[in-house]
Amino acid sequence: MSVIRDERHKKDLILRLKRVEGQLRGIQGMIEAGAECEQVTQQLSAARRALDKAFFGVLACAIQAVPEKGAGAKPGADERVQQAAALLAKFG
């Protein structure tokens, strides 16, 4: 199992999750105050996208944790894994 070792990545992830936490608290407040359903759904959608982005960032981290190059490693495989992880993190 892989662990998030990159301190910058870890810090960015924690900050993103704290923002999502704040969004969710705001949504709770909106519901309690009787906000319109459309406004609540907009905020829920934004929070979900932010959480999805965090998810894909962690998934990219797991993908990047490939085994060390050995006798069975294919040339260029590590680079392709890095590219796939970057795309997942960016567009996921």
DSSP file (Angstrom, degrees, kcal/mol; ACC not computed):
  #  RESIDUE AA STRUCTURE BP1 BP2  ACC     N-H-->O    O-->H-N    N-H-->O    O-->H-N    TCO  KAPPA ALPHA  PHI   PSI    X-CA   Y-CA   Z-CA
    1    1 A M              0   0    0      0, 0.0     2,-0.2     0, 0.0    61,-0.0   0.000 360.0 360.0 360.0 139.1    0.0    0.0    0.0
    2    2 A S        -     0   0    0     63,-0.0     2,-0.3     3,-0.0    60,-0.1  -0.545 360.0-153.7 -93.6 159.6    1.3    3.4   -0.9
    3    3 A V        -     0   0    0     -2,-0.2     2,-0.8    58,-0.1     0, 0.0  -0.952  30.0-104.6-129.1 146.5    1.5    6.5    1.4
    4    4 A I        +     0   0    0     -2,-0.3    54,-0.0     1,-0.2    58,-0.0  -0.631  48.5 162.8 -73.8 109.2    1.5   10.2    0.4
    5    5 A R        +     0   0    0     -2,-0.8     2,-0.5     5,-0.0    -1,-0.2   0.746  41.5  96.0-100.5 -29.9    5.1   11.1    1.0
    6    6 A D     >  -     0   0    0      1,-0.2     4,-2.6     2,-0.1     5,-0.2  -0.504  62.7-154.5 -68.6 116.2    5.4   14.3   -1.0
    7    7 A E  H  > S+     0   0    0     -2,-0.5     4,-2.5     1,-0.2     5,-0.2   0.858  92.1  51.1 -64.1 -37.1    5.0   17.1    1.6
    8    8 A R  H  > S+     0   0    0      2,-0.2     4,-2.7     1,-0.2    -1,-0.2   0.933 112.0  47.1 -65.5 -44.4    3.7   19.6   -0.9
    9    9 A H  H  > S+     0   0    0      1,-0.2     4,-2.4     2,-0.2    -2,-0.2   0.911 112.8  50.1 -61.8 -42.7    1.1   17.2   -2.2
   10   10 A K  H  X S+     0   0    0     -4,-2.6     4,-2.4     2,-0.2    -2,-0.2   0.916 111.5  47.8 -62.2 -44.2    0.1   16.3    1.3
   11   11 A K  H  X S+     0   0    0     -4,-2.5     4,-2.5     2,-0.2    -2,-0.2   0.919 111.9  49.7 -64.2 -44.2   -0.3   20.0    2.3
   12   12 A D  H  X S+     0   0    0     -4,-2.7     4,-2.3     1,-0.2    -1,-0.2   0.902 111.4  49.8 -60.7 -41.7   -2.3   20.7   -0.9
   13   13 A L  H  X S+     0   0    0     -4,-2.4     4,-2.4     2,-0.2    -2,-0.2   0.920 110.6  48.5 -64.8 -44.5   -4.6   17.8   -0.2
   14   14 A I  H  X S+     0   0    0     -4,-2.4     4,-2.2     1,-0.2    -2,-0.2   0.916 111.8  50.1 -63.1 -42.9   -5.2   18.8    3.4
   15   15 A L  H  X S+     0   0    0     -4,-2.5     4,-2.0     2,-0.2    -1,-0.2   0.909 110.3  50.2 -61.7 -42.1   -6.0   22.4    2.4
   16   16 A R  H  X S+     0   0    0     -4,-2.3     4,-2.3     1,-0.2    -2,-0.2   0.924 110.9  48.9 -61.8 -44.7   -8.4   21.1   -0.3
   17   17 A L  H  X S+     0   0    0     -4,-2.4     4,-2.4     1,-0.2    -1,-0.2   0.855 108.9  53.0 -65.8 -34.5  -10.2   18.9    2.3
   18   18 A K  H  X S+     0   0    0     -4,-2.2     4,-2.1     2,-0.2    -1,-0.2   0.883 108.7  50.2 -67.0 -37.1  -10.4   21.8    4.8
   19   19 A R  H  X S+     0   0    0     -4,-2.0     4,-2.5     2,-0.2    -2,-0.2   0.914 110.5  49.4 -65.2 -41.8  -12.1   23.9    2.1
   20   20 A V  H  X S+     0   0    0     -4,-2.3     4,-2.7     2,-0.2    -2,-0.2   0.911 108.8  53.4 -62.2 -41.6  -14.6   21.1    1.3
   21   21 A E  H  X S+     0   0    0     -4,-2.4     4,-2.0     1,-0.2    -1,-0.2   0.915 109.8  47.7 -59.0 -43.4  -15.3   20.9    5.1
   22   22 A G  H  X S+     0   0    0     -4,-2.1     4,-2.2     2,-0.2    -1,-0.2   0.890 110.0  52.6 -64.5 -39.7  -16.0   24.6    5.1
   23   23 A Q  H  X S+     0   0    0     -4,-2.5     4,-2.4     1,-0.2    -2,-0.2   0.925 108.8  50.0 -61.1 -44.0  -18.2   24.3    2.1
   24   24 A L  H  X S+     0   0    0     -4,-2.7     4,-2.3     1,-0.2    -2,-0.2   0.885 109.5  50.5 -64.8 -38.6  -20.2   21.5    3.8
   25   25 A R  H  X S+     0   0    0     -4,-2.0     4,-2.1     2,-0.2    -1,-0.2   0.907 110.3  50.9 -64.2 -39.7  -20.7   23.6    6.9
   26   26 A G  H  X S+     0   0    0     -4,-2.2     4,-2.3     2,-0.2    -2,-0.2   0.896 109.0  50.9 -63.0 -40.0  -21.9   26.4    4.7
   27   27 A I  H  X S+     0   0    0     -4,-2.4     4,-2.5     2,-0.2    -2,-0.2   0.905 107.8  52.6 -64.8 -41.6  -24.4   24.1    3.0
   28   28 A Q  H  X S+     0   0    0     -4,-2.3     4,-2.5     1,-0.2    -1,-0.2   0.923 110.0  49.0 -58.6 -43.4  -25.7   22.9    6.3
   29   29 A G  H  X S+     0   0    0     -4,-2.1     4,-2.1     1,-0.2    -2,-0.2   0.888 108.8  53.0 -63.5 -39.8  -26.2   26.6    7.3
   30   30 A M  H  X>S+     0   0    0     -4,-2.3     5,-2.7     2,-0.2     4,-0.5   0.926 110.5  47.0 -61.2 -44.5  -28.0   27.3    4.1
   31   31 A I  H ><5S+     0   0    0     -4,-2.5     3,-1.2     1,-0.2    -2,-0.2   0.930 112.1  49.6 -63.9 -45.2  -30.4   24.4    4.6
   32   32 A E  H 3<5S+     0   0    0     -4,-2.5    -1,-0.2     1,-0.3    -2,-0.2   0.846 110.7  51.0 -62.2 -33.1  -31.0   25.4    8.2
   33   33 A A  H 3<5S-     0   0    0     -4,-2.1    -1,-0.3    -5,-0.2    -2,-0.2   0.512 120.2-109.2 -83.2  -5.1  -31.7   29.0    7.0
   34   34 A G  T <<5 -     0   0    0     -3,-1.2    -3,-0.2    -4,-0.5    -2,-0.1   0.834  50.6-179.9  83.7  33.9  -34.2   27.8    4.4
   35   35 A A      < -     0   0    0     -5,-2.7    -1,-0.1     1,-0.1     2,-0.0  -0.233  38.1 -87.7 -64.7 156.5  -32.2   28.5    1.3
   36   36 A E     >  -     0   0    0      1,-0.1     4,-2.0     4,-0.0     3,-0.3  -0.338  33.1-121.5 -63.4 145.3  -33.6   27.6   -2.1
   37   37 A C  H  > S+     0   0    0      1,-0.2     4,-2.9     2,-0.2     5,-0.2   0.860 111.2  57.0 -58.1 -37.9  -33.0   24.1   -3.3
   38   38 A E  H  > S+     0   0    0      1,-0.2     4,-2.0     2,-0.2    -1,-0.2   0.906 107.3  47.7 -63.2 -41.2  -31.3   25.3   -6.5
   39   39 A Q  H  > S+     0   0    0     -3,-0.3     4,-1.9     2,-0.2    -1,-0.2   0.909 112.7  49.2 -64.8 -41.2  -28.7   27.3   -4.4
   40   40 A V  H  X S+     0   0    0     -4,-2.0     4,-2.6     1,-0.2    -2,-0.2   0.921 110.6  49.7 -64.8 -43.7  -28.1   24.3   -2.2
   41   41 A T  H  X S+     0   0    0     -4,-2.9     4,-2.5     1,-0.2    -1,-0.2   0.870 107.7  54.5 -65.9 -35.1  -27.6   21.9   -5.1
   42   42 A Q  H  X S+     0   0    0     -4,-2.0     4,-2.1    -5,-0.2    -1,-0.2   0.934 112.1  43.8 -60.7 -45.0  -25.1   24.4   -6.7
   43   43 A Q  H  X S+     0   0    0     -4,-1.9     4,-2.4     2,-0.2    -2,-0.2   0.878 112.3  52.0 -70.0 -37.3  -23.1   24.3   -3.5
   44   44 A L  H  X S+     0   0    0     -4,-2.6     4,-2.5     2,-0.2    -1,-0.2   0.906 109.7  50.5 -63.1 -40.8  -23.4   20.5   -3.2
   45   45 A S  H  X S+     0   0    0     -4,-2.5     4,-2.4     2,-0.2    -2,-0.2   0.909 110.4  48.8 -63.5 -42.7  -22.2   20.1   -6.7
   46   46 A A  H  X S+     0   0    0     -4,-2.1     4,-2.1     2,-0.2    -2,-0.2   0.910 112.4  48.3 -63.6 -42.2  -19.2   22.4   -6.1
   47   47 A A  H  X S+     0   0    0     -4,-2.4     4,-2.4     1,-0.2    -2,-0.2   0.894 110.7  51.3 -65.6 -39.5  -18.3   20.5   -2.9
   48   48 A R  H  X S+     0   0    0     -4,-2.5     4,-2.7     2,-0.2    -2,-0.2   0.915 109.4  49.8 -64.4 -42.3  -18.6   17.2   -4.7
   49   49 A R  H  X S+     0   0    0     -4,-2.4     4,-2.3     2,-0.2    -2,-0.2   0.910 111.3  49.4 -62.4 -41.3  -16.3   18.4   -7.5
   50   50 A A  H  X S+     0   0    0     -4,-2.1     4,-1.7     2,-0.2    -1,-0.2   0.903 112.7  46.9 -64.4 -40.7  -13.7   19.5   -5.0
   51   51 A L  H  X S+     0   0    0     -4,-2.4     4,-2.5     2,-0.2    -2,-0.2   0.891 110.5  52.6 -68.5 -39.1  -13.9   16.2   -3.1
   52   52 A D  H  X S+     0   0    0     -4,-2.7     4,-2.8     1,-0.2     5,-0.2   0.902 106.9  53.2 -60.8 -40.7  -13.6   14.3   -6.5
   53   53 A K  H  X S+     0   0    0     -4,-2.3     4,-1.7     1,-0.2    -1,-0.2   0.898 109.5  48.1 -62.8 -39.9  -10.5   16.4   -7.3
   54   54 A A  H  X S+     0   0    0     -4,-1.7     4,-2.1     2,-0.2    -1,-0.2   0.919 110.8  52.3 -64.0 -43.3   -9.0   15.3   -3.9
   55   55 A F  H  X S+     0   0    0     -4,-2.5     4,-2.5     1,-0.2    -2,-0.2   0.933 110.2  46.8 -57.9 -48.3   -9.9   11.7   -4.6
   56   56 A F  H  X S+     0   0    0     -4,-2.8     4,-2.4     1,-0.2    -1,-0.2   0.816 108.5  56.5 -68.5 -28.6   -8.2   11.7   -8.0
   57   57 A G  H  X S+     0   0    0     -4,-1.7     4,-1.6    -5,-0.2    -1,-0.2   0.911 110.5  43.8 -65.7 -41.5   -5.1   13.4   -6.5
   58   58 A V  H  X S+     0   0    0     -4,-2.1     4,-2.0     2,-0.2    -2,-0.2   0.889 112.6  52.9 -69.7 -39.1   -4.8   10.5   -4.0
   59   59 A L  H  X S+     0   0    0     -4,-2.5     4,-2.3     1,-0.2    -2,-0.2   0.908 107.2  52.1 -61.4 -41.9   -5.5    8.0   -6.8
   60   60 A A  H  X S+     0   0    0     -4,-2.4     4,-2.2     1,-0.2    -1,-0.2   0.887 106.9  53.8 -61.1 -38.7   -2.7    9.5   -8.9
   61   61 A C  H  X S+     0   0    0     -4,-1.6     4,-0.8     1,-0.2    -1,-0.2   0.915 108.8  48.6 -60.7 -43.4   -0.4    9.2   -5.9
   62   62 A A  H >< S+     0   0    0     -4,-2.0     3,-0.6     1,-0.2    -2,-0.2   0.886 110.5  50.8 -65.4 -38.8   -1.3    5.5   -5.7
   63   63 A I  H 3< S+     0   0    0     -4,-2.3    -1,-0.2     1,-0.2    -2,-0.2   0.883 106.1  55.5 -66.2 -37.5   -0.7    5.0   -9.4
   64   64 A Q  H 3< S+     0   0    0     -4,-2.2     2,-2.1     1,-0.2    -1,-0.2   0.698  85.9  85.0 -69.5 -17.7    2.7    6.7   -9.2
   65   65 A A    <<  +     0   0    0     -4,-0.8    -1,-0.2    -3,-0.6     3,-0.1  -0.356  64.9 157.6 -82.6  59.6    3.8    4.2   -6.5
   66   66 A V        -     0   0    0     -2,-2.1     3,-0.1     1,-0.1    -2,-0.0  -0.476  49.6 -89.1 -81.8 155.5    4.9    1.7   -9.1
   67   67 A P        -     0   0    0      0, 0.0    -1,-0.1     0, 0.0     3,-0.1  -0.228  55.3 -86.8 -60.1 154.1    7.4   -1.0   -8.2
   68   68 A E        -     0   0    0      1,-0.1     2,-0.1    -3,-0.1     5,-0.1  -0.218  55.9 -86.4 -58.7 151.1   11.1   -0.2   -8.7
   69   69 A K        +     0   0    0     -3,-0.1     2,-0.2     2,-0.1    -1,-0.1  -0.412  65.5 158.4 -61.9 130.1   12.4   -0.9  -12.2
   70   70 A G    >   -     0   0    0     -2,-0.1     3,-1.1    -3,-0.1    -1,-0.1  -0.577  57.8 -64.7-135.9-161.0   13.6   -4.4  -12.4
   71   71 A A  T 3  S+     0   0    0      1,-0.2    -2,-0.1    -2,-0.2     0, 0.0   0.833 131.1  46.3 -64.3 -32.1   14.3   -7.2  -14.9
   72   72 A G  T 3  S+     0   0    0      2,-0.1    -1,-0.2     0, 0.0     2,-0.1   0.426  83.7 119.5 -92.2   2.2   10.6   -7.3  -16.0
   73   73 A A    <   -     0   0    0     -3,-1.1    -4,-0.0     1,-0.1    -5,-0.0  -0.443  60.2-132.2 -71.9 137.8   10.1   -3.5  -16.3
   74   74 A K    >   -     0   0    0     -2,-0.1     3,-1.8     1,-0.1     4,-0.4  -0.692  29.1-101.1 -88.7 141.4    9.2   -2.3  -19.8
   75   75 A P  T 3  S+     0   0    0      0, 0.0    -1,-0.1     0, 0.0     0, 0.0  -0.384 106.8  11.1 -60.3 133.1   11.0    0.7  -21.2
   76   76 A G  T 3> S+     0   0    0     -2,-0.1     4,-2.1     1,-0.0     5,-0.2   0.359  92.3 115.9  82.4  -6.0    9.0    3.9  -20.9
   77   77 A A  H <> S+     0   0    0     -3,-1.8     4,-2.3     1,-0.2     5,-0.2   0.903  74.4  51.8 -63.8 -41.1    6.4    2.3  -18.5
   78   78 A D  H  > S+     0   0    0     -4,-0.4     4,-2.3     1,-0.2    -1,-0.2   0.910 109.6  49.5 -62.8 -41.6    7.3    4.6  -15.6
   79   79 A E  H  > S+     0   0    0      1,-0.2     4,-2.3     2,-0.2    -1,-0.2   0.905 110.4  50.3 -64.0 -41.3    6.9    7.7  -17.8
   80   80 A R  H  X S+     0   0    0     -4,-2.1     4,-2.4     2,-0.2    -1,-0.2   0.881 109.9  50.7 -64.9 -37.7    3.5    6.5  -19.0
   81   81 A V  H  X S+     0   0    0     -4,-2.3     4,-2.5     2,-0.2    -2,-0.2   0.915 110.1  50.2 -65.1 -42.9    2.4    5.9  -15.4
   82   82 A Q  H  X S+     0   0    0     -4,-2.3     4,-2.2     1,-0.2    -2,-0.2   0.904 111.6  48.3 -61.6 -42.1    3.5    9.4  -14.5
   83   83 A Q  H  X S+     0   0    0     -4,-2.3     4,-2.3     2,-0.2    -2,-0.2   0.914 111.8  48.7 -65.6 -43.0    1.6   10.9  -17.4
   84   84 A A  H  X S+     0   0    0     -4,-2.4     4,-2.4     1,-0.2    -2,-0.2   0.912 111.7  49.7 -63.5 -42.2   -1.5    8.9  -16.6
   85   85 A A  H  X S+     0   0    0     -4,-2.5     4,-2.4     1,-0.2    -1,-0.2   0.902 110.5  50.2 -63.3 -41.1   -1.3   10.0  -12.9
   86   86 A A  H  X S+     0   0    0     -4,-2.2     4,-2.1     2,-0.2    -1,-0.2   0.899 110.8  49.2 -65.0 -40.6   -0.9   13.6  -13.9
   87   87 A L  H  X S+     0   0    0     -4,-2.3     4,-3.0     2,-0.2     5,-0.5   0.907 111.1  49.8 -65.3 -41.7   -3.9   13.5  -16.2
   88   88 A L  H  X S+     0   0    0     -4,-2.4     4,-1.9     1,-0.2    -2,-0.2   0.930 112.7  47.0 -61.5 -45.2   -6.0   11.9  -13.5
   89   89 A A  H  < S+     0   0    0     -4,-2.4    -1,-0.2    -5,-0.2    -2,-0.2   0.862 118.5  41.7 -65.4 -35.4   -5.0   14.5  -11.0
   90   90 A K  H  < S+     0   0    0     -4,-2.1    -2,-0.2    -5,-0.2    -1,-0.2   0.918 131.9  17.1 -80.2 -44.9   -5.6   17.3  -13.5
   91   91 A F  H  <        0   0    0     -4,-3.0    -3,-0.2    -5,-0.2    -2,-0.2   0.506 360.0 360.0-110.4  -6.6   -8.9   16.3  -15.2
   92   92 A G     <        0   0    0     -4,-1.9    -1,-0.1    -5,-0.5    -3,-0.1   0.488 360.0 360.0 -68.8 360.0  -10.3   13.7  -12.9
